[in-house]
Amino acid sequence: MPNVKALQAATNFDPEMYKGRWFEIAGIKPDMQRNLVCTTCTLTPRKDGGFNVMDEALHHNFKGDYWSVAGKLTIPEKTVPSRMKLKLNLLSGIVRPTLDYIVLDVDDDYYYALVGNEKYCWILARDPVIDPALFAELRDKLASFGYDVSQLSITRQHVPKEGYRSYNKNPVDVPSPFFLRFFNCCFPATVPSSPTSVANKFNSQ
């Protein structure tokens, strides 16, 4: 795996363009993400220049239980906004350690992004499925950063009936991590569990 200090962060990064919803195409993932499908990440700008984060997915298959985790991205050095720090909050209220979150590459239209740190990496896109030629190009780019791309795991996504289309880049209103932890601890029965409603939500926004 690459040395995080040696990873070259994207130089053309604009946080304003990075906001909104991203689909996870593939990645070298932590254990908690390996059995998830329909994975998305929604980023909402914060006043400090970073983002509130909402990761959502289904367990195992398209009929699986709803899964989500909230957190925040901060930008320690404003001169290098593509090199961020990620902190996720588990529903139990346990705060995970702060992780490096480096945007390695992004295209001019912010259609795709490569994100990584010293252990993990992800291919993200604005569509749930991307062209095979583009996937091969992005896989090769990850290899050039030092990742073992033979370990890449493809994320299964629910493709809408009307075919592949660009999704709304506008962010949704994501509550603060503290509120989400408080709400889920006090009202666990209100956490969405219907796979049909979740899949529809993913494809209607």
C-alpha positions in Angstrom: 0.0 0.0 0.0 1.2 3.5 -0.7 2.7 5.9 1.9 0.0 8.4 2.7 2.5 11.3 2.9 3.7 10.4 -0.6 0.2 10.2 -2.1 -0.2 13.1 -4.6 -3.5 14.9 -3.9 -5.4 16.4 -6.8 -4.3 19.9 -7.6 -7.4 21.0 -9.5 -9.8 20.3 -6.6 -12.8 22.6 -6.0 -14.8 21.7 -2.8 -17.9 23.5 -4.2 -17.9 21.1 -7.2 -17.3 18.0 -5.0 -20.5 18.4 -3.0 -23.6 16.3 -3.6 -24.1 12.6 -4.0 -21.5 10.0 -5.2 -22.0 6.4 -6.1 -19.4 3.9 -5.0 -18.2 2.0 -8.1 -15.4 -0.1 -6.5 -12.8 0.0 -3.8 -10.3 -1.6 -1.5 -12.6 -1.4 1.5 -12.7 -1.8 5.2 -14.5 -4.8 6.7 -17.7 -2.9 7.5 -18.2 -2.0 3.8 -17.4 -5.4 2.1 -20.9 -6.8 2.3 -22.8 -3.7 1.2 -24.5 -2.9 -2.1 -26.1 0.3 -3.5 -23.5 2.3 -1.6 -23.7 6.1 -1.9 -22.0 9.0 -0.2 -23.7 12.4 0.1 -21.6 15.4 1.0 -23.1 18.6 2.3 -20.9 21.7 2.7 -20.1 23.0 6.2 -19.4 26.5 7.3 -15.8 25.6 8.1 -15.2 24.6 4.5 -15.5 20.9 5.0 -18.4 18.5 4.6 -21.0 16.7 6.5 -21.0 13.1 5.3 -23.8 10.6 5.0 -22.9 7.1 3.7 -25.9 4.9 2.8 -26.2 1.3 1.6 -28.1 -2.0 1.7 -26.7 -5.1 3.4 -25.7 -8.0 1.1 -28.3 -7.6 -1.7 -31.0 -5.3 -3.1 -33.5 -6.7 -0.5 -31.1 -6.2 2.4 -31.5 -4.0 5.4 -30.7 -0.4 5.3 -27.3 0.7 6.5 -26.0 4.3 7.1 -23.2 6.1 8.9 -22.7 9.8 9.3 -19.5 11.8 9.8 -17.6 14.8 8.7 -14.7 15.8 6.5 -12.4 18.6 7.5 -9.7 20.4 5.6 -6.7 21.0 7.8 -4.7 23.0 5.2 -6.9 25.3 3.2 -4.1 25.5 0.5 -4.5 21.8 -0.1 -8.3 21.2 0.0 -8.1 17.8 -1.6 -6.2 16.4 1.4 -8.9 16.0 4.1 -9.5 14.2 7.4 -12.6 11.9 7.8 -14.3 11.1 11.1 -17.3 8.7 11.1 -19.8 8.3 13.9 -21.2 4.9 14.5 -24.9 4.6 15.5 -23.9 3.3 18.9 -22.3 6.6 19.5 -18.7 5.3 19.3 -16.5 7.7 17.4 -14.1 6.1 15.0 -10.5 7.4 14.7 -9.8 10.2 12.3 -8.7 8.8 8.9 -6.9 10.4 6.0 -9.2 11.2 3.0 -7.3 12.2 -0.1 -8.9 13.1 -3.4 -6.3 11.6 -5.7 -7.9 12.5 -9.0 -11.1 14.1 -10.3 -12.1 15.1 -13.8 -13.0 18.6 -14.9 -16.8 17.9 -14.8 -16.6 16.1 -11.4 -18.2 13.0 -12.9 -15.7 10.7 -11.3 -13.3 10.8 -8.4 -10.5 8.6 -6.9 -10.2 8.8 -3.1 -7.7 7.0 -0.9 -5.4 6.7 2.1 -2.6 4.4 3.2 -5.0 1.4 3.5 -8.1 1.9 1.3 -9.2 3.5 -1.9 -12.4 4.1 -3.8 -13.7 4.8 -7.3 -16.7 7.2 -7.1 -18.9 8.5 -9.8 -22.1 10.5 -10.3 -23.8 7.5 -12.0 -24.3 4.1 -10.4 -22.5 2.3 -13.3 -19.7 3.7 -15.5 -18.4 2.7 -18.9 -16.0 -0.3 -18.8 -13.3 1.7 -20.6 -13.4 4.5 -18.0 -13.3 1.9 -15.2 -10.2 0.3 -16.7 -8.6 3.8 -16.9 -9.4 4.6 -13.3 -8.2 1.2 -12.1 -4.9 1.8 -13.8 -4.6 5.2 -12.2 -5.1 3.6 -8.8 -2.3 1.2 -9.6 -0.1 4.1 -10.5 -0.6 5.4 -6.9 0.7 2.2 -5.5 -2.6 0.3 -4.8 -2.9 -3.5 -5.4 -5.8 -3.3 -7.8 -6.3 -7.0 -7.7 -7.9 -6.4 -4.4 -10.5 -4.0 -5.8 -14.1 -5.1 -5.0 -16.9 -4.0 -7.4 -19.9 -2.4 -5.7 -23.3 -3.7 -6.9 -25.6 -0.8 -7.7 -29.3 -0.6 -8.5 -29.6 0.8 -12.0 -32.8 2.7 -12.7 -35.2 1.4 -15.4 -34.7 4.4 -17.6 -31.0 3.5 -17.9 -27.9 5.3 -16.8 -28.2 9.0 -16.3 -26.4 11.7 -14.4 -27.8 12.2 -11.0 -28.6 15.5 -9.2 -25.3 17.0 -7.8 -27.2 19.2 -5.4 -26.7 18.2 -1.8 -29.5 17.0 0.4 -30.0 18.4 3.9 -27.8 16.1 6.0 -28.2 16.5 9.8 -25.1 17.0 11.9 -23.4 13.8 13.2 -24.3 14.7 16.8 -28.0 14.9 15.9 -27.9 11.6 14.0 -26.3 9.8 16.9 -28.8 11.3 19.4 -31.8 10.6 17.2 -30.8 7.0 16.4 -30.1 6.2 20.1 -33.4 7.7 21.3 -35.6 6.5 18.4 -34.0 3.3 16.9 -37.3 2.1 15.5 -37.5 5.1 13.1 -34.3 4.1 11.2 -35.5 3.2 7.7 -35.5 -0.6 7.1 -37.6 -1.1 3.9 -35.3 -2.1 1.1 -37.9 -1.1 -1.5 -38.2 2.5 -0.1 -34.4 2.8 0.2 -33.8 1.6 -3.4 -36.5 4.0 -4.6 -35.0 6.9 -2.7 -31.5 6.2 -4.2 -32.9 6.4 -7.7 -35.4 9.2 -7.3 -33.2 11.9 -5.9 
